[in-house]
Amino acid sequence: MYKNKKMPVIVAELSGNHNGSLNRAIELMELAHECGADAVKIQTYTEDSLTLDSDRPEFKLEGGLWGGQTYYELYKKAKTPREWMKPLFNHAKAHGIFLFSSPFSYEDVDCLEEAGCPVYKIASYELNDIGLIDYCASKGKPMVMSTGLATLEEIDRAVDVVRKSGIEDLTLLHCESRYPADPEKFNLNSIPYLKERYQCRSGLSNHAIGDELDIAATALGADMIEKHFTDDKKNGGVDSAFSMEMNDLIKLVKDCKMVAKSLGVKGIHLQEDEYPMRAGRRSIYLVQDLKKGEILSKEHVRSVRPALGLEPYLLNEVLGKKAKFDLKEKTPLKQDDFE
């Protein structure tokens, strides 16, 4: 997934925007690939692997995009069924699409193993499920973990579990776990912090509208940008309200690529085509004629463009010295012109 990448890996998350249709899921996967996504992600679960079928108050959602439903009702509607896994992964492989998934139970992981899932993603709300993380890590594949809502202690614990299984290919995604997310509540400086603290790749799982935060994350060194995707919000979908559409994804890929290229390398490095441009900088020119033997003063000179004369910082080395020969005004001053 990261092979030869000099910009963030752009991941299009389909989530439940397939609206319960395998054909639509395949179409969205193909569209995301055509729009430039480096990878497509799905979520593998059943309503029973995520919650209980209960009408108790704590199982009811209030407010927001999904208010008025129980967890069970929402997940039943949004799920990407296990029986879709083999068709989806087979189609992705046949069409050169990098597909991976977030499992939510041991059974989901087993299903994904049979389908050939190459990478496992742990969602923010599952970061405290150490058993699930350990089971994913036991498969020996690269892992991605979102860190929304997590304390530093919880992230430490999750990373420790992954490392103890020998997984070196780990990506931690900073995440603001509101839907849609408020840009002002992001703490994007977490991205380089995660990379430094855990010596792994880091990035952003972004539920905000627009690509401004993704561009900022790229500038901060993000290795991965994950965003929800749909073809058209008018087609509905449980996450369509905060999902990218096709033009959004095309723009995201273009903008992140431009920003990544602009970062360059740490330090001061002149580009090859900049050297000729240095001739347009300032240098010391005579603004009065100077006779042989005459002493050079500040009144004789000015620092002007172009840069054919003496570097301005060297002027003091020739002030007060005698001219070796007659010098004409509006000509560049040289250090060798003086005794």
C-alpha positions, 0 to 999 in steps of 0.5 A, spaced: 500 500 500 505 504 501 510 502 495 514 508 492 509 513 495 511 520 496 505 522 498 499 520 503 496 514 501 489 516 500 483 511 502 476 511 500 472 509 506 465 506 503 462 504 510 454 503 509 454 508 503 452 501 499 445 502 501 445 494 502 447 493 495 453 488 493 453 491 486 453 498 488 458 497 493 462 494 487 461 500 483 463 505 489 469 501 489 471 502 482 469 509 482 474 511 488 479 507 484 478 511 478 478 518 482 485 516 484 484 513 491 490 508 493 486 504 497 478 502 498 476 500 505 470 497 508 467 495 514 466 488 516 461 486 521 454 484 523 449 488 527 450 482 532 458 483 532 457 490 534 451 490 539 445 487 542 438 488 540 435 492 546 430 497 547 434 500 553 435 507 553 443 506 553 442 502 546 438 508 543 441 514 539 439 521 540 440 527 536 445 527 530 445 524 523 442 517 526 438 519 532 431 516 533 434 509 532 437 503 536 444 501 535 442 495 532 437 498 527 443 502 525 448 497 524 443 492 521 442 497 515 449 499 515 453 493 515 457 490 509 455 483 510 460 477 511 457 473 505 460 479 500 467 479 503 469 474 497 466 477 492 468 484 494 476 482 495 476 477 488 473 483 484 478 488 487 484 483 486 481 482 479 481 490 477 488 492 481 484 495 487 487 495 494 481 493 498 482 492 506 477 492 512 475 494 519 473 487 523 469 488 529 469 481 532 473 474 531 468 472 526 469 478 522 477 477 522 476 469 520 471 471 514 476 476 512 482 471 512 478 467 508 477 472 503 484 474 503 484 481 506 491 484 506 491 489 512 486 490 518 484 497 521 481 498 528 476 503 528 476 508 534 471 505 538 474 499 538 481 501 540 479 499 547 478 492 545 485 489 546 482 482 545 480 484 538 486 488 536 491 482 539 487 477 534 488 481 528 495 482 530 496 474 530 494 474 523 501 477 522 499 483 517 500 490 517 495 494 521 492 501 521 488 503 528 484 510 529 485 513 535 479 518 536 477 518 543 483 514 546 487 517 552 495 516 551 495 510 556 489 506 551 494 508 545 500 505 549 496 499 551 494 498 543 500 499 540 504 494 545 499 489 543 500 490 536 508 490 537 508 484 542 505 480 536 511 482 531 507 487 527 512 492 525 508 495 519 503 499 523 499 506 522 496 510 527 490 515 525 489 521 528 481 522 528 476 527 531 470 522 532 464 526 531 460 525 525 461 530 521 467 533 525 468 540 527 475 542 524 476 547 530 476 541 534 482 537 531 488 537 534 492 536 527 499 536 531 497 529 534 500 526 527 507 528 528 507 526 535 504 519 534 509 518 529 515 520 533 512 517 540 511 510 536 516 510 531 511 508 526 507 511 520 501 516 522 495 520 518 488 522 519 482 519 519 477 525 517 470 526 518 470 533 516 467 536 510 472 539 505 479 537 504 483 543 508 484 539 514 487 533 509 492 538 506 494 541 513 495 533 515 499 532 509 504 538 510 505 535 517 507 529 514 501 524 514 502 518 511 495 516 510 488 520 509 482 516 510 475 519 508 468 516 507 466 516 500 460 516 495 458 517 488 453 522 490 450 524 496 443 524 493 443 517 493 443 516 500 447 512 505 448 512 512 454 516 512 453 520 505 452 527 509 459 527 511 462 523 505 466 525 499 463 525 492 467 524 486 470 531 484 471 531 492 476 525 491 479 527 485 481 534 488 483 531 494 488 527 491 491 532 486 491 537 492 495 532 497 500 530 491 501 538 490 502 539 497 507 533 498 511 535 493 512 542 495 515 539 502 521 537 499 526 535 504 529 538 511 534 544 510 536 549 505 536 546 498 537 551 492 533 548 486 538 547 479 533 552 476 534 557 481 542 558 480 541 562 474 535 567 477 541 569 483 543 574 477 537 578 479 539 579 486 543 585 489 550 587 488 554 594 489 554 598 483 558 605 482 553 611 481 559 616 480 565 616 476 571 614 480 578 616 478 585 612 479 587 613 486 581 616 489 578 613 495 572 610 495 566 612 499 559 610 500 557 616 496 560 613 490 556 606 490 549 603 491 546 596 492 542 595 486 539 589 482 542 585 478 548 581 481 554 582 477 558 587 482 560 586 489 556 582 494 553 587 499 556 584 505 563 585 502 562 593 501 566 595 508 572 591 505 573 596 499 570 602 502 576 607 504 581 604 499 584 607 492 582 605 485 587 602 481 584 605 475 579 610 472 572 607 474 565 609 470 559 610 474 553 605 473 558 599 472 559 593 477 564 594 483 569 589 483 574 587 489 580 587 485 578 594 482 582 597 489 589 597 492 
